Amino acid sequence: MTFGRMAHSMAVNVDVFDGLQNLSIVEHREGNPVRIDTGAEIVSLRSGDCFLLPPDRPYQAAWNSVSVTLTTVGFEDLQRDATWLVDHERLDVDFTRPITPAAGRHWSQTIRYVERVVSASPLLDSAPLARRELGWLVNSAVLACFPNSTLGAEPASYVGDAPQSLRRALEFIDEHVGEAITLNEIAKAARLSPRGVQAAFRRHLDTTPLAHLRSVRMQRAHRDLQIAEPSEGTSVAAVAARWGFTHLGRFAIEYRRRFGINPSQTLRS
């Protein structure tokens, strides 16, 4: 997955003969229109418009003085995340229809948020959990914003007794808390639909699966800060990133609300 910006102040014509290996999303930020011809359709992107270039399809593009953002998403990773939305071993993700203005705004806001997190989080290189959470966020936005075959698929049905299913969910979270798990993976482990596992957590624990996951990760971060040696170079930022907390300020506020002291105090003590 990559994020980038491109700005040109000259006339450009591009021919892509074999298509791209990954999905590429173009968001027009400012400047003149961008003309894209996929063979099946011709679109003219203006400021605020978004367009997805599916993989393995040739296209032509032309522009003159423009600024755009480019997001690329691995198609296999996207399909993996899509399979958690519905009860299928494998689901073909087929993007066939144009994006709506509301979906375009949602996509733009999501990418701007990710840009802020990436630019403000120098420890992401050593925090695979945080990177996976951002990847899931972007893939979820792709599936929600760009019409595709997951939108009409039926989610997994509610299966089993709620308390037993809840225990399975809690055990799964405890065993995989250090991994980049999602609501859909928790639901699958519990043998519930995403709505079913959310209802079970609210009914029996007065919380949500992801809030519980975050709470367990906060507890693990607290433990790591307690046993860490500051003289060995351990920092609050490194511990927070290890457990998926990419915004240090919000982590400190949540930590203080839960434990009554700042994370830096726990580390020093």
N, C-alpha and C positions, 0 to 999 in steps of 0.2 A: 504494500500500500504506500502510495507516495502523494505528496501535496506540493504544489508549486504554483508560481505566478509567471505569466509571460506577458511582456509588453513589446509591441513593435510600432515603429513610427514610419513604416514604409509599406509599400504594396507587396503582398506575399501570396503565392499560389502553391498549394501542396497537393500532391497525389500520393495516396497510400494504397498500394496495389494489392497487398495480401491481407489487409486488415491488421488489427492489433491483437496481441495475445491476452491483454487484460481489458476490463471495462474502463473506459475513460469518460469522465464527466467534465464538461466544459461549462463554466459559469462566466457569462459576459459581465464585466465590472464597469467598463467605461470605454468610450471611443465609438468608432463607426461600426456598422453591422458586420457580422461574420456570416458568410454564406457557406453552408455545408450541404454537399450533395452525396447521398449514400447510394444512389441508384434507384432506391425505392421511393425516396422523398427528397425534397430540397427544403431546407429551413434557413431562415434568416434570423440570427440571434442579435438581440439588442440588449441594452443595459438591463440587468436583472434576470435575463433569460438563462435557462439551463438546458443542456442537451447531453444525452448519453450516446456514446459511440460504442455499439456492441462489438464484441470480439469477432475476429475472422471475417470481417466484411470490408471490402474496399470502399474508399470514399475520397472525395475531393473537398478541399477547403480553400477559401480565399478571404483576405481581409486587408485593411489599410488603416493603420493607426488605431490600435486597439489594445486593451488590457483585459486579460482573462485569468481565471484560476483554473488549474487542471488537477483533477483528483483521479488517480488510477487505483483500481481495486482488483485483486486477484480473483479470477472467476471461480476457481476451485474453492477458495476460502469463502466466497460469497455463497456458493452452493452448500457448503458444509453448514454455514449458519442458517441457511434457508430450511434445511432439513429439520431443524429444531422447531420450526413454526408449525409443521404439519406432521402427521403420523405416517411418514413414508421413509423408506430406506434411502431413497435418492429422489430428488425433484429437479426437473429441468427448469431453470429460470429463463424465461423467454420474455424479453422486453420488446413490446410491440407497439405501444400506443404513446402519444405525446404526453408530456408532463403538464399538470395544471398549474396556474399561477400560485395557488396556495401551497402546493407541494414544492414549487420552486423556492418560495420564501422559507419553508421549513428546511430544505436542503442547504440554502445559503446560511441560515442561522447555525445549523449544525456544523458546517465547515468552518465558519468563523470561530465557533467555540473551540473546535479542535485546534485551529491555528493558534489561538491564545494559549491553550494548554501546552502545546508542543514548544512554542517559543519561550514559555516561562518555566519549563521543566527540564533543566539540563541533565537530570538523572534518569530520563526515560531509557537511555541506552542500556542501563543496568537494571531496569525494572520491567521484566517481561509481563508481569501481571498487569501493570498499568497500560502497557502497550496493547495487550490483548483487549482490555476493556475499551480502549479507544477504537480499536479495530471493530469490535462488536457494535459500538455506537454508529460508526460510519456504515457498516454493512446493513444494519437495521434501517438506517436512513435511506440507503439505496433501495431496499425492498419496500419501504413505506412510500417513498416519493415517486419512484418510476414504476408505472403499471407493469405487472409481471404475473406469472402464473401462480405465485404463492397467495395472491390476494383473494382468489376465488376458491382456494383449497380449504378443506375442513380441518380444524385443529383436532388434536388427539382428544378423545372423549374421556369423561370422568370414569375412573376405574378404581374399585376397591374401597375399603373402609377408611374414612378420613384420618382417625388417629394413627392407624398403621401406616398409611401413606405419609402422614406427617413425620413419623419416626424415620421412614426411609429418606425423606427430604433432609431432615436434620443430620442424619448420619452421612449423607452425601456431602452436605455443606462442610461438616467437620473434617471429612477425609480429603476434601479437595479445596479447602479454604485458600490455600496458597496458589491455586491455579485460576486461570481466567474462565470461570464458569458463569453461565448466564441463567436467567429465569427459565428459559426453555429446557436447559439441561437439568435443572433442579426438578422441573415438572416431570421430565421423562424418567428420572431416577425414582420419583415418587409414584409413577404410573398414574399421573393426573394430567389434565390439560393445564396450560398456564393459568387460566382463570380458576380452575379447581384448586391448584396448590395455593394460589393467593387467598382464596376463600378459606382454606383450611388453616393457614397461618393467622388470618384475621380472627377466625372463630375461636381458636384454641390458644393463641399466643398474643393476640392483639397487636400484631405487627405484620410486616410483609416479608416474603422470602429474601428480597434483596436488602431490606433494612436489617434483617437478622444476619445475613452474610456480612454486611458492613460492620455490624456490631462484633461479630466473631473476629473479623480482621482487626478491628480496633483493639480488641483484647489481646490478640497476638502481638500487635505493635507495642502495646503497653508492657507485655512480658519481655519483648526484645529490648526495650529501653531500660527495663529494670536490671537485666543481666549484662547489659553492654558495658564496655570499658571505654570511657571517653578518651583516655590516653592512647587507645589503639586506633583512633581516627573515626570512630563511629559517630555519625551525626543524626540529628532528628530527621533531616530531609531524606537521608538514605533509608532510614527505617520506614518512614512514611511511604516512600516510593516503593519499597519492597512489598508492602501490603496494599498497593493499588491506590494510595491517596496522592493524587497528582497536584492538588492545590494545598500548599503548606499552610496558608493562613486558615483555611476552613478546617484542615486537620487539627490545628492547634485549638481552635474554638471548640470543636466537637470533643477533643481529648479533655480539655479543661472542664467542659460541661459534665463529662462522664466521671472523671477521676478527681476533680477538684484542684488540680495543679497543672502547671504547664508541662508539656512533654520535655522541655529542656531541663526542668527541675528534676524530673524522674531520672533523666540520663545522668545528671551530675550527682545524684544521690546514690 
